[in-house]
């Protein structure tokens, strides 16, 4: 029998995973692991995407104002 998955737990797990990915990307930049400008732009793009998704997940966790 399968258990129901709590959507809030899913969001928290996704945020944790996204933060780990962000940390890895930032470490790559900080340690000089970029060989050329194309790779730099790619990593920066990924950082922006991860940050944007993380912000959207955070917004889902905030209580909504009554309509």
C-alpha positions as CSV (number, residue, x, y, z in Angstrom):
1,X,0.0,0.0,0.0
2,X,1.4,3.4,-0.9
3,X,1.4,6.3,1.4
4,X,0.2,9.8,0.4
5,X,3.1,12.2,-0.2
6,X,2.9,15.5,1.7
7,X,3.4,18.3,-0.8
8,X,5.0,20.5,1.8
9,X,7.7,17.8,2.4
10,X,8.3,17.6,-1.3
11,X,8.8,21.4,-1.5
12,X,11.3,21.3,1.4
13,X,13.2,18.4,-0.1
14,X,13.3,20.2,-3.5
15,X,14.6,23.4,-1.8
16,X,17.3,21.5,0.0
17,X,18.4,19.8,-3.2
18,X,18.3,23.2,-5.0
19,X,20.5,24.7,-2.3
20,X,23.0,21.9,-2.6
21,X,23.1,22.5,-6.3
22,X,23.6,26.2,-5.8
23,X,26.4,25.6,-3.4
24,X,28.2,23.3,-5.9
25,X,27.8,25.9,-8.7
26,X,29.1,28.7,-6.5
27,X,32.1,26.6,-5.4
28,X,32.9,25.9,-9.0
29,X,33.1,29.6,-9.6
30,X,35.0,30.4,-6.4
31,X,37.6,27.7,-7.0
32,X,38.3,28.9,-10.6
33,X,36.8,25.7,-12.2
34,X,35.8,27.7,-15.3
35,X,37.9,27.3,-18.4
36,X,36.3,29.8,-20.7
37,X,33.7,32.5,-21.0
38,X,31.1,30.1,-22.5
39,X,31.3,27.8,-19.5
40,X,31.2,30.9,-17.2
41,X,28.0,32.1,-18.8
42,X,26.5,28.6,-18.6
43,X,27.2,28.3,-14.9
44,X,25.8,31.8,-14.3
45,X,22.7,30.9,-16.2
46,X,22.3,27.8,-14.0
47,X,22.7,29.8,-10.9
48,X,20.0,32.2,-12.0
49,X,17.7,29.3,-12.9
50,X,18.2,27.6,-9.5
51,X,17.7,30.8,-7.7
52,X,14.5,31.6,-9.5
53,X,13.1,28.1,-8.9
54,X,14.1,28.3,-5.2
55,X,12.3,31.7,-4.9
56,X,9.1,30.2,-6.5
57,X,9.2,27.2,-4.0
58,X,9.6,29.7,-1.2
59,X,6.6,31.6,-2.4
60,X,4.6,28.4,-2.3
61,X,5.4,28.0,1.4
62,X,4.3,31.5,2.3
63,X,0.7,31.8,3.6
64,X,-1.6,33.4,1.0
65,X,-3.6,36.5,1.8
66,X,-7.4,35.9,1.9
67,X,-9.2,37.0,-1.3
